[in-house]
């Protein structure tokens, strides 16, 4: 399951109509809008990216919508893959368990797993 947030930019004089359409729709969940800026925040869900893209295109085709852009996305498949990688990796980098390496010789550059002496 994928869940993504979409920010809709719309013409301000039609914002209430678009909000109503989003609230009543079966393709997105309405959360918030700023009538003065013409922005609406909704979320969409889909079994995959194809379903999400179809819903986003549907939002983009609403009359008086200037644009609709995906801001954040969550994918269970990606999360599961990253959890599998974390479970398979060592919690402590080998360099920190090596008694031959002096601590003052370790230069931290943001990732000890990729450290090259």
DRENPA-3360 file (N, C-alpha, C; in nm, 2 decimals, always signed):
BEGIN
1 = XXXXXXXX = +0.08/-0.12/+0.00/+0.00/+0.00/+0.00/+0.09/+0.12/+0.00 ~ +0.06/+0.22/-0.09/+0.13/+0.35/-0.09/+0.03/+0.45/-0.05 ~ +0.09/+0.55/+0.02/+0.01/+0.67/+0.07/+0.09/+0.79/+0.03 ~ +0.03/+0.89/-0.03/+0.11/+1.01/-0.07/+0.03/+1.14/-0.04 ~ +0.10/+1.24/-0.01/+0.03/+1.37/+0.01/+0.04/+1.45/-0.12 ~ -0.06/+1.52/-0.15/-0.07/+1.60/-0.27/-0.11/+1.74/-0.23 ~ -0.03/+1.84/-0.29/-0.07/+1.98/-0.27/-0.12/+2.03/-0.40 ~ -0.25/+2.08/-0.39/-0.32/+2.12/-0.51/-0.31/+2.28/-0.51;
9 = XXXXXXXX = -0.27/+2.34/-0.62/-0.27/+2.48/-0.64/-0.39/+2.51/-0.73 ~ -0.48/+2.59/-0.68/-0.60/+2.62/-0.76/-0.63/+2.77/-0.76 ~ -0.72/+2.81/-0.86/-0.76/+2.94/-0.86/-0.84/+2.97/-0.74 ~ -0.81/+3.08/-0.67/-0.87/+3.11/-0.54/-1.03/+3.13/-0.55 ~ -1.07/+3.18/-0.67/-1.22/+3.20/-0.67/-1.30/+3.07/-0.69 ~ -1.23/+2.96/-0.71/-1.29/+2.83/-0.73/-1.25/+2.73/-0.62 ~ -1.18/+2.78/-0.52/-1.13/+2.69/-0.41/-1.24/+2.61/-0.34 ~ -1.35/+2.67/-0.30/-1.45/+2.60/-0.23/-1.51/+2.49/-0.31;
17 = XXXXXXXX = -1.53/+2.51/-0.44/-1.59/+2.41/-0.52/-1.49/+2.29/-0.53 ~ -1.36/+2.32/-0.54/-1.26/+2.21/-0.55/-1.25/+2.13/-0.42 ~ -1.26/+2.21/-0.31/-1.25/+2.14/-0.18/-1.37/+2.05/-0.16 ~ -1.49/+2.10/-0.20/-1.61/+2.01/-0.19/-1.60/+1.89/-0.28 ~ -1.55/+1.90/-0.40/-1.53/+1.79/-0.48/-1.43/+1.69/-0.42 ~ -1.32/+1.74/-0.36/-1.23/+1.65/-0.30/-1.29/+1.58/-0.18 ~ -1.37/+1.65/-0.10/-1.43/+1.59/+0.02/-1.52/+1.48/-0.02 ~ -1.59/+1.50/-0.13/-1.69/+1.40/-0.17/-1.64/+1.29/-0.27;
25 = XXXXXXXX = -1.51/+1.30/-0.30/-1.45/+1.21/-0.40/-1.42/+1.07/-0.34 ~ -1.40/+0.98/-0.43/-1.36/+0.84/-0.39/-1.21/+0.82/-0.43 ~ -1.14/+0.93/-0.47/-1.00/+0.91/-0.51/-0.90/+0.99/-0.43 ~ -0.95/+1.07/-0.33/-0.86/+1.14/-0.24/-0.93/+1.17/-0.11 ~ -0.84/+1.20/-0.01/-0.90/+1.24/+0.12/-0.85/+1.38/+0.15 ~ -0.95/+1.47/+0.17/-0.92/+1.61/+0.19/-0.88/+1.63/+0.34 ~ -0.78/+1.72/+0.36/-0.73/+1.75/+0.49/-0.73/+1.90/+0.53 ~ -0.69/+1.99/+0.44/-0.68/+2.13/+0.47/-0.67/+2.21/+0.35;
33 = XXXXXXXX = -0.71/+2.34/+0.36/-0.69/+2.43/+0.25/-0.67/+2.57/+0.30 ~ -0.61/+2.65/+0.22/-0.58/+2.79/+0.25/-0.65/+2.87/+0.13 ~ -0.76/+2.93/+0.16/-0.84/+2.99/+0.05/-0.77/+3.11/-0.01 ~ -0.69/+3.18/+0.08/-0.62/+3.30/+0.03/-0.50/+3.27/-0.07 ~ -0.44/+3.15/-0.04/-0.33/+3.11/-0.13/-0.37/+3.01/-0.24 ~ -0.49/+2.96/-0.23/-0.54/+2.87/-0.33/-0.48/+2.73/-0.32 ~ -0.44/+2.69/-0.20/-0.37/+2.56/-0.18/-0.46/+2.47/-0.10 ~ -0.46/+2.34/-0.15/-0.54/+2.24/-0.08/-0.45/+2.12/-0.06;
41 = XXXXXXXX = -0.46/+2.06/+0.06/-0.38/+1.94/+0.09/-0.47/+1.82/+0.09 ~ -0.44/+1.71/+0.02/-0.51/+1.59/+0.02/-0.41/+1.47/+0.02 ~ -0.46/+1.35/+0.05/-0.38/+1.23/+0.04/-0.45/+1.14/-0.05 ~ -0.37/+1.06/-0.11/-0.42/+0.95/-0.20/-0.35/+0.82/-0.16 ~ -0.42/+0.71/-0.18/-0.37/+0.58/-0.15/-0.38/+0.49/-0.28 ~ -0.29/+0.39/-0.28/-0.30/+0.30/-0.40/-0.22/+0.17/-0.37 ~ -0.25/+0.07/-0.44/-0.18/-0.06/-0.42/-0.04/-0.05/-0.48 ~ -0.02/+0.05/-0.57/+0.11/+0.07/-0.63/+0.12/+0.21/-0.69;
49 = XXXXXXXX = +0.23/+0.24/-0.75/+0.25/+0.38/-0.80/+0.16/+0.41/-0.92 ~ +0.13/+0.30/-0.99/+0.04/+0.32/-1.11/-0.10/+0.38/-1.06 ~ -0.15/+0.31/-0.96/-0.28/+0.36/-0.90/-0.28/+0.50/-0.85 ~ -0.17/+0.53/-0.78/-0.15/+0.66/-0.73/-0.14/+0.77/-0.84 ~ -0.06/+0.74/-0.94/-0.05/+0.83/-1.05/-0.18/+0.85/-1.12 ~ -0.26/+0.75/-1.14/-0.39/+0.77/-1.20/-0.48/+0.86/-1.11 ~ -0.47/+0.85/-0.98/-0.55/+0.94/-0.90/-0.50/+1.08/-0.90 ~ -0.36/+1.10/-0.91/-0.31/+1.23/-0.92/-0.35/+1.30/-1.05;
57 = XXXXXXXX = -0.34/+1.22/-1.16/-0.39/+1.28/-1.29/-0.53/+1.32/-1.28 ~ -0.61/+1.24/-1.21/-0.76/+1.27/-1.20/-0.77/+1.41/-1.12 ~ -0.69/+1.43/-1.02/-0.69/+1.55/-0.95/-0.65/+1.67/-1.04 ~ -0.54/+1.64/-1.11/-0.49/+1.75/-1.20/-0.59/+1.79/-1.31 ~ -0.68/+1.70/-1.34/-0.78/+1.73/-1.45/-0.90/+1.80/-1.40 ~ -0.91/+1.82/-1.27/-1.03/+1.90/-1.21/-1.02/+2.04/-1.26 ~ -1.14/+2.09/-1.31/-1.14/+2.23/-1.36/-1.09/+2.33/-1.26 ~ -1.02/+2.42/-1.30/-0.96/+2.53/-1.22/-0.85/+2.49/-1.13;
65 = XXXXXXXX = -0.80/+2.37/-1.14/-0.67/+2.33/-1.08/-0.56/+2.37/-1.16 ~ -0.47/+2.45/-1.11/-0.35/+2.49/-1.18/-0.25/+2.38/-1.19 ~ -0.22/+2.32/-1.07/-0.13/+2.20/-1.06/-0.16/+2.12/-0.94 ~ -0.12/+2.00/-0.94/-0.12/+1.91/-0.82/+0.01/+1.83/-0.82 ~ +0.08/+1.85/-0.71/+0.21/+1.79/-0.70/+0.22/+1.70/-0.58 ~ +0.29/+1.58/-0.60/+0.31/+1.49/-0.49/+0.42/+1.55/-0.40 ~ +0.40/+1.56/-0.27/+0.49/+1.62/-0.18/+0.57/+1.51/-0.10 ~ +0.50/+1.41/-0.05/+0.56/+1.31/+0.03/+0.49/+1.18/-0.01;
73 = XXXXXXXX = +0.57/+1.07/+0.00/+0.51/+0.94/-0.04/+0.56/+0.83/+0.06 ~ +0.48/+0.74/+0.09/+0.51/+0.63/+0.18/+0.48/+0.50/+0.10 ~ +0.57/+0.41/+0.10/+0.55/+0.28/+0.04/+0.59/+0.17/+0.13 ~ +0.49/+0.08/+0.16/+0.52/-0.03/+0.25/+0.63/-0.12/+0.19 ~ +0.63/-0.14/+0.06/+0.73/-0.23/+0.00/+0.87/-0.17/+0.02 ~ +0.89/-0.04/+0.00/+1.02/+0.02/+0.02/+1.06/+0.01/+0.17 ~ +0.96/+0.03/+0.26/+0.99/+0.03/+0.40/+1.03/-0.11/+0.44 ~ +0.96/-0.21/+0.39/+1.00/-0.35/+0.42/+1.14/-0.39/+0.37;
81 = XXXXXXXX = +1.17/-0.34/+0.25/+1.30/-0.37/+0.19/+1.41/-0.30/+0.28 ~ +1.39/-0.18/+0.32/+1.49/-0.11/+0.41/+1.50/-0.18/+0.54 ~ +1.39/-0.23/+0.60/+1.40/-0.31/+0.72/+1.48/-0.44/+0.71 ~ +1.46/-0.50/+0.59/+1.54/-0.62/+0.56/+1.69/-0.60/+0.56 ~ +1.72/-0.48/+0.49/+1.86/-0.44/+0.48/+1.92/-0.42/+0.62 ~ +1.84/-0.34/+0.70/+1.89/-0.31/+0.84/+1.91/-0.44/+0.92 ~ +1.82/-0.53/+0.91/+1.82/-0.66/+0.99/+1.95/-0.74/+0.94 ~ +1.98/-0.73/+0.82/+2.10/-0.81/+0.77/+2.23/-0.74/+0.79;
89 = XXXXXXXX = +2.23/-0.61/+0.82/+2.36/-0.54/+0.84/+2.40/-0.55/+0.99 ~ +2.53/-0.53/+1.00/+2.59/-0.52/+1.14/+2.55/-0.39/+1.20 ~ +2.51/-0.39/+1.33/+2.48/-0.27/+1.40/+2.60/-0.18/+1.42 ~ +2.71/-0.25/+1.45/+2.83/-0.17/+1.47/+2.93/-0.20/+1.36 ~ +2.98/-0.09/+1.29/+3.08/-0.11/+1.18/+3.20/-0.19/+1.23 ~ +3.26/-0.27/+1.14/+3.37/-0.35/+1.18/+3.49/-0.27/+1.23 ~ +3.51/-0.15/+1.17/+3.62/-0.07/+1.21/+3.62/-0.03/+1.36 ~ +3.50/-0.02/+1.42/+3.49/+0.01/+1.56/+3.52/-0.11/+1.65;
97 = XXXXXXXX = +3.52/-0.23/+1.60/+3.55/-0.35/+1.68/+3.69/-0.40/+1.65 ~ +3.77/-0.33/+1.57/+3.90/-0.37/+1.53/+4.00/-0.31/+1.64 ~ +4.06/-0.39/+1.72/+4.15/-0.35/+1.82/+4.28/-0.29/+1.77 ~ +4.31/-0.31/+1.64/+4.43/-0.26/+1.58/+4.42/-0.12/+1.53 ~ +4.30/-0.07/+1.53/+4.27/+0.07/+1.48/+4.27/+0.16/+1.60 ~ +4.35/+0.27/+1.60/+4.35/+0.37/+1.71/+4.23/+0.46/+1.68 ~ +4.16/+0.49/+1.79/+4.04/+0.58/+1.78/+4.08/+0.72/+1.72 ~ +4.20/+0.77/+1.75/+4.24/+0.90/+1.69/+4.26/+0.89/+1.54;
105 = XXXXXXXX = +4.28/+0.77/+1.49/+4.30/+0.75/+1.34/+4.17/+0.74/+1.26 ~ +4.06/+0.73/+1.34/+3.92/+0.72/+1.27/+3.88/+0.86/+1.24 ~ +3.85/+0.89/+1.12/+3.80/+1.02/+1.07/+3.65/+1.00/+1.03 ~ +3.56/+1.06/+1.11/+3.42/+1.04/+1.08/+3.38/+1.14/+0.97 ~ +3.32/+1.08/+0.86/+3.27/+1.16/+0.75/+3.12/+1.13/+0.73 ~ +3.05/+1.10/+0.83/+2.91/+1.08/+0.82/+2.87/+0.93/+0.80 ~ +2.96/+0.84/+0.77/+2.93/+0.70/+0.75/+3.05/+0.61/+0.77 ~ +3.05/+0.55/+0.89/+3.17/+0.47/+0.92/+3.17/+0.34/+0.84;
113 = XXXXX = +3.06/+0.29/+0.79/+3.05/+0.17/+0.71/+3.13/+0.19/+0.58 ~ +3.14/+0.31/+0.53/+3.20/+0.33/+0.40/+3.34/+0.39/+0.42 ~ +3.39/+0.39/+0.55/+3.52/+0.45/+0.58/+3.63/+0.37/+0.51 ~ +3.72/+0.44/+0.44/+3.84/+0.37/+0.38/+3.96/+0.43/+0.45 ~ +4.05/+0.34/+0.50/+4.18/+0.38/+0.56/+4.28/+0.42/+0.46;
% end
